[in-house]
Amino acid sequence: MAAAAIATLSFSSVPCKKRPRHGASSFDAQQFSNSSSYCHSLTLRPRVPRSRAVSRVVVAQAGSGSYKVAILGAAGGIGQPLSLLAKMSPLVSALHLYDIANVEPVTADLSHCNTPAQVAGFTGKDALAGCLSGADVVVIPAGVPRKPGMTRDDLFSVNAGIVRDLVAAVADHAPGALVHVISNPVNSTVPIAAEVLKQKGAYDPRRLFGVTTLGVVRANAFVAARKGLPVAEVDVPVVGGHAAATILPLLSKARPKAAFTDEEVEELTARIRDAGTEVVEAKAGAGSATLSMAYAAARFLEASLRGLDGHDDVYECTYVQSQVVPELPFFACRVKLGRDGVEEVLGSELRGLTDYEARELEDLKPKLKASIDKGIAYVQQNQEAALN
């Protein structure tokens, strides 16, 4: 069985000619110093299912990318650091930044980074079409953040309309793009996006994703710390959805294999589920998780771009349409990414669960189903209102 490669985020000086391990991808910013024999790299290693052998791939070198990425909500708390990380990717040749206001300062600032991606800013609804034209990947972090005492679902009334309108524009101006939805509540906003795309005749379930990577990132970090493991070697699949009650880390499937007491499983599961609230409370009303979410979104973006670029063995956990759990039309689990988006949805990790995990899975199902139905109903009700 192949050891699972996981994502690490580290700025380290390495010789520019040194190649990452097979299966790895990197934001290789050689252009940071053209006169130096060293380059800084931001390395993200997508995980690989344990049941499949890792095949050797050619890692993209700095400046070889040819993909246009549009970030909608680029002036926000997540959008700004995400834009910086995207600017560093060797697979990004054009980076389009959109927001309703204040995106030009971000654009000017990023344009001074000597990486190959060309940056352009687009402000206001009238500029949205130009931002999206020709985009290969559209990332949507737009929306309002959580405040203390709020759940992700409390954001629905505002963010639902934002996602609806932005995805409608994607359908009109970039119908073939991969769409990454970050705006909460993801459990509902992804079904909203799907319904809008269906109405526009532009829905391809392989190309719509809810970015739940932050749950995986947190699980890996917390398990590594608890068990004293190198974080770069830890891989914890996280399934379900992206709200506390629907997030389920599968600690029994973690790699490397580790023994957890019942108490540790419950404590770790609770912390992974409530980690967002931990950040919201720490910021005391100043926002929610932005840096960790940007990191997780950049990791998933890089994985998607590697899939588009034809790399083998690109796997991530993400919230997509599937039949892995028959009663849930959307569910987060590990998928294989390729040139058309999702190549394969892998439900094998839902087999052989512990009694605790099986109970938690059954418990989250009605909660996740209610969130999905809420998103679908929102679009249908708005459509009916428009017709009357």
Backbone torsions as a table, in degrees:
resi	resn	phi	psi	omega
1	MET	NA	135.3	-177.4
2	ALA	-75.8	137.6	175.1
3	ALA	-68.0	136.3	-176.9
4	ALA	-76.5	128.6	175.3
5	ALA	-87.5	137.9	-177.0
6	ILE	-125.2	171.8	-173.6
7	ALA	-84.7	134.0	171.5
8	THR	-127.9	149.3	179.1
9	LEU	-122.0	106.1	-177.4
10	SER	-146.0	130.1	172.6
11	PHE	-90.7	114.0	-179.0
12	SER	-141.2	147.7	177.7
13	SER	-85.3	123.7	177.3
14	VAL	-136.6	152.2	176.2
15	PRO	-58.4	138.5	-176.1
16	CYS	-62.1	-25.2	-178.5
17	LYS	-84.9	-8.2	-179.3
18	LYS	-73.4	131.2	-179.1
19	ARG	-95.6	139.8	174.5
20	PRO	-63.3	162.7	176.0
21	ARG	-59.1	151.5	178.9
22	HIS	-60.3	144.4	-176.1
23	GLY	90.1	-8.5	-177.9
24	ALA	-96.0	156.5	170.8
25	SER	-129.3	159.6	-178.1
26	SER	-148.4	148.3	164.7
27	PHE	-84.9	95.3	-172.2
28	ASP	-97.6	96.9	-173.7
29	ALA	-92.8	65.6	-179.9
30	GLN	-60.9	-30.6	-176.5
31	GLN	-70.9	-3.9	176.3
32	PHE	-58.7	-30.6	-180.0
33	SER	-151.6	94.9	-176.4
34	ASN	-68.1	-22.0	-177.8
35	SER	-92.2	-1.3	-175.9
36	SER	-104.3	153.8	176.2
37	SER	-89.2	8.1	179.5
38	TYR	-121.0	152.0	175.7
39	CYS	-135.8	153.2	176.4
40	HIS	-93.3	137.7	179.1
41	SER	-127.7	142.3	174.9
42	LEU	-108.7	104.1	-168.0
43	THR	-100.9	127.9	174.3
44	LEU	-122.5	119.2	-178.7
45	ARG	-108.8	102.8	178.9
46	PRO	-61.5	145.4	-179.4
47	ARG	-74.2	158.5	179.2
48	VAL	-126.7	135.5	178.1
49	PRO	-54.8	143.3	-175.5
50	ARG	-69.2	-22.6	-175.6
51	SER	-83.7	-3.0	-176.3
52	ARG	-120.8	141.5	177.4
53	ALA	-74.0	146.4	177.3
54	VAL	-82.1	128.2	176.8
55	SER	-101.9	148.5	-176.6
56	ARG	-71.0	134.9	179.8
57	VAL	-126.8	159.6	176.5
58	VAL	-90.4	121.2	-178.0
59	VAL	-83.8	135.6	-178.9
60	ALA	-61.4	133.2	177.1
61	GLN	-92.5	160.7	-177.0
62	ALA	-55.3	132.7	175.8
63	GLY	85.5	1.0	-176.0
64	SER	-93.6	-4.8	-176.4
65	GLY	-72.6	157.1	-179.9
66	SER	-143.1	32.2	-175.8
67	TYR	-112.0	141.7	177.5
68	LYS	-98.5	125.8	-179.8
69	VAL	-116.6	131.0	175.6
70	ALA	-112.4	129.9	178.3
71	ILE	-113.5	116.9	-176.6
72	LEU	-100.9	109.7	-171.5
73	GLY	106.6	33.3	-171.2
74	ALA	-73.2	-15.5	-179.2
75	ALA	-91.0	-1.1	-176.1
76	GLY	-85.4	-177.3	-176.3
77	GLY	-63.7	-34.9	174.7
78	ILE	-86.6	-40.5	-174.5
79	GLY	-58.8	-39.2	-177.4
80	GLN	-67.1	-54.7	178.2
81	PRO	-65.7	-31.9	176.4
82	LEU	-64.0	-40.5	178.4
83	SER	-62.7	-39.7	177.3
84	LEU	-61.9	-46.5	-179.9
85	LEU	-65.3	-38.7	177.3
86	ALA	-64.7	-36.5	178.5
87	LYS	-60.7	-26.7	-177.6
88	MET	-84.0	-12.5	-175.7
89	SER	-72.3	131.0	176.8
90	PRO	-70.0	-11.5	179.9
91	LEU	-91.8	-3.2	-179.8
92	VAL	-103.7	119.8	178.0
93	SER	-100.7	-27.6	179.3
94	ALA	-137.4	130.2	-178.9
95	LEU	-121.6	111.7	-179.4
96	HIS	-102.7	125.0	-175.4
97	LEU	-111.8	125.0	-178.9
98	TYR	-123.9	141.1	169.1
99	ASP	-160.4	166.6	-179.6
100	ILE	-75.9	-17.1	178.1
101	ALA	-165.9	160.1	170.6
102	ASN	64.4	22.5	179.0
103	VAL	-87.2	-22.7	-178.4
104	GLU	-62.9	-40.4	175.8
105	PRO	-60.3	-38.2	178.2
106	VAL	-65.6	-42.7	180.0
107	THR	-61.8	-46.4	-179.6
108	ALA	-62.4	-43.0	-178.7
109	ASP	-62.8	-49.1	-178.3
110	LEU	-66.9	-30.0	-178.5
111	SER	-64.5	-16.3	178.5
112	HIS	-83.8	-8.4	177.4
113	CYS	-78.6	123.3	-173.3
114	ASN	-83.7	63.2	170.9
115	THR	-115.5	157.2	-170.4
116	PRO	-65.1	-28.5	-175.3
117	ALA	-59.5	128.1	177.8
118	GLN	-85.9	128.3	-174.3
119	VAL	-105.3	136.8	175.5
120	ALA	-137.4	141.6	-179.4
121	GLY	-107.0	146.3	-178.5
122	PHE	-137.0	119.2	-175.2
123	THR	-113.4	127.9	174.5
124	GLY	88.0	159.5	-174.6
125	LYS	-59.4	-32.8	-178.5
126	ASP	-66.7	-20.8	-177.8
127	ALA	-96.1	-3.5	-174.3
128	LEU	-63.5	-39.8	-179.8
129	ALA	-60.8	-43.5	178.9
130	GLY	-65.3	-35.7	178.2
131	CYS	-63.5	-41.2	-173.3
132	LEU	-84.4	-19.8	-174.5
133	SER	-55.7	120.4	176.5
134	GLY	78.2	9.1	-177.4
135	ALA	-69.5	138.0	175.1
136	ASP	-90.0	-34.9	178.2
137	VAL	-135.4	133.9	175.5
138	VAL	-118.1	123.5	179.9
139	VAL	-110.4	131.1	-174.3
140	ILE	-119.7	91.7	171.7
141	PRO	-96.3	5.0	-175.4
142	ALA	-61.9	147.7	176.9
143	GLY	136.4	178.6	-180.0
144	VAL	-91.2	145.0	179.4
145	PRO	-85.3	165.6	175.6
146	ARG	-74.1	152.3	172.8
147	LYS	-121.3	164.5	-179.8
148	PRO	-51.6	135.3	179.7
149	GLY	89.7	-11.3	-179.1
150	MET	-93.7	146.6	169.4
151	THR	-98.8	168.5	176.5
152	ARG	-60.5	-33.9	-177.9
153	ASP	-68.6	-24.4	178.2
154	ASP	-65.0	-18.4	-178.8
155	LEU	-83.1	-5.8	-171.2
156	PHE	-55.5	-47.5	-171.6
157	SER	-58.9	-32.0	179.7
158	VAL	-91.3	-51.7	-172.0
159	ASN	-71.3	-25.8	178.6
160	ALA	-59.7	-44.9	179.8
161	GLY	-68.3	-36.3	178.6
162	ILE	-63.7	-48.0	-179.7
163	VAL	-64.5	-42.2	179.0
164	ARG	-56.0	-48.8	-176.3
165	ASP	-70.1	-39.5	-179.8
166	LEU	-68.4	-41.1	-179.8
167	VAL	-68.7	-34.2	175.3
168	ALA	-60.5	-39.0	177.7
169	ALA	-68.2	-36.9	176.2
170	VAL	-61.4	-43.8	179.6
171	ALA	-60.5	-35.6	-178.4
172	ASP	-78.0	-36.2	-168.7
173	HIS	-117.7	-13.5	177.1
174	ALA	-147.7	58.5	-172.2
175	PRO	-64.1	-18.9	-179.3
176	GLY	-98.2	4.4	-175.4
177	ALA	-76.1	152.1	165.9
178	LEU	-73.8	136.5	-177.8
179	VAL	-116.3	120.0	178.7
180	HIS	-107.1	113.1	-178.7
181	VAL	-98.6	120.4	177.3
182	ILE	-107.6	-29.7	-174.8
183	SER	-55.6	127.1	-179.8
184	ASN	-83.3	154.2	-0.2
185	PRO	-82.3	115.6	-175.5
186	VAL	-55.6	-35.7	179.8
187	ASN	-56.3	-29.0	-179.8
188	SER	-104.8	-33.6	-175.4
189	THR	-71.0	-29.4	176.7
190	VAL	-68.6	-46.4	172.8
191	PRO	-59.2	-35.0	175.1
192	ILE	-60.2	-47.7	179.4
193	ALA	-59.3	-41.9	-179.5
194	ALA	-62.3	-44.5	-179.1
195	GLU	-65.0	-40.6	178.5
196	VAL	-63.5	-44.9	179.4
197	LEU	-63.8	-37.4	176.9
198	LYS	-62.4	-45.0	179.9
199	GLN	-61.0	-30.6	-178.9
200	LYS	-89.0	-2.2	-177.8
201	GLY	69.2	28.3	-175.6
202	ALA	-126.2	20.5	-175.6
203	TYR	-87.8	124.3	170.8
204	ASP	-130.1	107.6	-175.0
205	PRO	-59.0	-19.4	178.7
206	ARG	-73.0	-14.9	-171.3
207	ARG	-112.9	7.8	179.8
208	LEU	-117.4	127.1	-174.9
209	PHE	-133.2	140.0	164.1
210	GLY	-96.5	127.1	-175.3
211	VAL	-83.0	98.2	178.5
212	THR	-106.2	14.3	-176.2
213	THR	-59.6	-26.3	-178.7
214	LEU	-61.7	-34.5	176.4
215	GLY	-61.9	-39.9	178.5
216	VAL	-67.3	-44.9	-179.9
217	VAL	-58.5	-46.5	179.8
218	ARG	-66.0	-43.8	179.8
219	ALA	-59.0	-44.9	179.3
220	ASN	-60.8	-44.3	-178.5
221	ALA	-65.6	-44.5	-175.9
222	PHE	-70.4	-39.8	178.9
223	VAL	-67.1	-42.2	179.0
224	ALA	-59.5	-43.4	-179.5
225	ALA	-67.1	-42.4	-177.8
226	ARG	-66.7	-38.6	-174.7
227	LYS	-100.3	1.4	179.4
228	GLY	65.3	36.5	-178.2
229	LEU	-101.8	152.2	172.9
230	PRO	-63.0	123.0	-173.6
231	VAL	-60.8	-29.5	-179.3
232	ALA	-68.9	-10.4	-179.0
233	GLU	-106.3	-2.9	-174.6
234	VAL	-93.6	135.2	179.2
235	ASP	-138.8	110.4	178.1
236	VAL	-116.7	113.0	175.6
237	PRO	-69.3	138.8	178.1
238	VAL	-124.0	122.9	-174.2
239	VAL	-120.1	174.4	177.1
240	GLY	103.7	-110.5	-179.1
241	GLY	-139.5	-154.0	-177.7
242	HIS	-135.3	53.7	169.7
243	ALA	-145.6	148.5	-168.7
244	ALA	-44.7	-48.9	-174.9
245	ALA	-71.6	-14.5	-176.3
246	THR	-111.3	0.8	178.5
247	ILE	-86.9	126.1	-179.3
248	LEU	-131.6	100.5	173.3
249	PRO	-75.4	130.6	-179.9
250	LEU	-94.0	83.4	-175.9
251	LEU	-67.1	-25.2	178.0
252	SER	-69.1	-18.5	-179.8
253	LYS	-102.2	5.7	-177.5
254	ALA	-65.1	147.2	174.0
255	ARG	-128.5	137.0	-1.5
256	PRO	-66.7	157.0	-178.0
257	LYS	-60.7	131.9	179.6
258	ALA	-138.0	150.2	178.7
259	ALA	-90.6	129.1	178.1
260	PHE	-120.6	133.9	172.2
261	THR	-73.9	163.5	177.8
262	ASP	-58.3	-38.2	179.9
263	GLU	-65.2	-41.6	178.9
264	GLU	-64.2	-41.2	179.6
265	VAL	-60.5	-46.1	-179.1
266	GLU	-67.0	-41.0	-179.9
267	GLU	-66.0	-45.5	-179.2
268	LEU	-66.8	-42.6	179.0
269	THR	-60.3	-44.7	179.8
270	ALA	-63.6	-40.7	-178.0
271	ARG	-69.8	-40.6	178.8
272	ILE	-62.6	-41.6	179.8
273	ARG	-65.8	-38.8	-173.2
274	ASP	-101.3	11.7	-176.2
275	ALA	-62.4	-33.3	178.6
276	GLY	-63.5	-41.1	177.5
277	THR	-65.4	-34.7	176.6
278	GLU	-57.0	-42.1	179.3
279	VAL	-73.6	-42.7	179.6
280	VAL	-57.2	-45.0	-179.5
281	GLU	-69.3	-36.7	178.6
282	ALA	-64.4	-33.1	179.9
283	LYS	-83.5	-7.2	172.4
284	ALA	47.9	51.1	176.6
285	GLY	92.5	-3.1	-177.5
286	ALA	-91.0	5.7	178.4
287	GLY	138.9	-172.0	179.9
288	SER	-120.3	-164.7	-178.3
289	ALA	-65.5	117.7	-179.4
290	THR	-116.6	-50.7	-177.1
291	LEU	-68.3	-46.6	179.6
292	SER	-66.7	-35.9	178.0
293	MET	-68.3	-39.3	177.3
294	ALA	-63.3	-41.6	177.6
295	TYR	-61.0	-47.8	-179.8
296	ALA	-62.7	-41.2	179.0
297	ALA	-65.3	-37.5	178.1
298	ALA	-66.6	-38.5	177.2
299	ARG	-61.9	-44.8	-179.8
300	PHE	-70.0	-36.1	176.2
301	LEU	-60.8	-46.4	-179.8
302	GLU	-62.2	-38.8	177.7
303	ALA	-63.7	-43.3	178.9
304	SER	-62.7	-42.1	179.4
305	LEU	-65.4	-38.7	177.0
306	ARG	-64.3	-37.3	175.4
307	GLY	-63.2	-46.9	177.0
308	LEU	-59.0	-33.8	-176.1
309	ASP	-80.6	-1.0	175.4
310	GLY	89.1	13.5	177.9
311	HIS	-71.8	149.4	178.8
312	ASP	-89.7	162.9	172.1
313	ASP	55.2	49.5	175.6
314	VAL	-106.0	110.2	-175.8
315	TYR	-129.6	138.8	174.1
316	GLU	-149.7	157.0	170.1
317	CYS	-85.0	133.6	-179.1
318	THR	-159.0	158.4	-175.7
319	TYR	-92.7	110.1	-174.0
320	VAL	-138.4	167.0	172.0
321	GLN	-68.5	132.7	179.4
322	SER	-163.7	174.5	174.2
323	GLN	-118.8	23.9	178.9
324	VAL	-59.6	-43.2	172.1
325	VAL	-115.1	105.1	-168.4
326	PRO	-51.5	-36.5	-177.1
327	GLU	-82.4	-2.8	-179.0
328	LEU	-118.5	109.7	-178.9
329	PRO	-68.6	-19.7	174.6
330	PHE	-128.0	140.2	-176.9
331	PHE	-160.3	141.8	177.6
332	ALA	-91.0	126.2	173.4
333	CYS	-160.2	-179.0	-178.2
334	ARG	-74.8	137.1	177.2
335	VAL	-130.8	159.0	170.9
336	LYS	-97.5	131.8	-178.3
337	LEU	-103.4	141.2	-179.5
338	GLY	-147.6	-157.8	-174.3
339	ARG	-66.2	-23.7	179.9
340	ASP	-108.7	17.8	-176.6
341	GLY	96.1	-121.8	-179.9
342	VAL	-74.5	119.6	175.0
343	GLU	-92.8	-32.8	-176.7
344	GLU	-157.2	135.7	173.4
345	VAL	-99.3	124.9	-173.1
346	LEU	-104.8	107.6	179.9
347	GLY	-99.0	6.6	-174.3
348	SER	-63.0	-27.7	-178.4
349	GLU	-72.7	-9.1	175.5
350	LEU	-86.7	-1.7	175.4
351	ARG	-93.7	146.8	177.3
352	GLY	70.2	35.1	178.7
353	LEU	-74.4	157.6	172.6
354	THR	-71.2	166.0	178.4
355	ASP	-59.6	-40.7	180.0
356	TYR	-62.5	-47.4	-179.4
357	GLU	-64.2	-39.2	179.3
358	ALA	-64.3	-40.6	177.9
359	ARG	-65.7	-42.7	-179.7
360	GLU	-65.5	-36.3	177.4
361	LEU	-63.7	-45.0	178.5
362	GLU	-63.6	-36.8	-178.1
363	ASP	-68.8	-34.7	-176.6
364	LEU	-79.5	-21.5	-173.9
365	LYS	-55.1	-52.2	-179.3
366	PRO	-66.1	-31.7	178.4
367	LYS	-66.9	-44.3	179.7
368	LEU	-68.8	-39.8	178.7
369	LYS	-60.8	-40.4	179.4
370	ALA	-63.6	-39.2	178.6
371	SER	-67.7	-40.1	178.0
372	ILE	-63.3	-47.3	-179.5
373	ASP	-61.9	-35.8	179.8
374	LYS	-63.3	-41.8	178.5
375	GLY	-65.9	-44.3	179.9
376	ILE	-63.7	-43.5	-179.5
377	ALA	-63.7	-35.7	-179.8
378	TYR	-58.8	-46.9	-178.8
379	VAL	-68.1	-42.4	-178.4
380	GLN	-64.7	-39.3	179.1
381	GLN	-67.4	-39.1	177.8
382	ASN	-66.8	-34.8	178.1
383	GLN	-67.9	-41.9	179.0
384	GLU	-64.5	-41.0	179.9
385	ALA	-63.5	-36.4	-179.9
386	ALA	-68.4	-29.0	-178.5
387	LEU	-81.5	-20.6	-177.6
388	ASN	-91.5	NA	NA
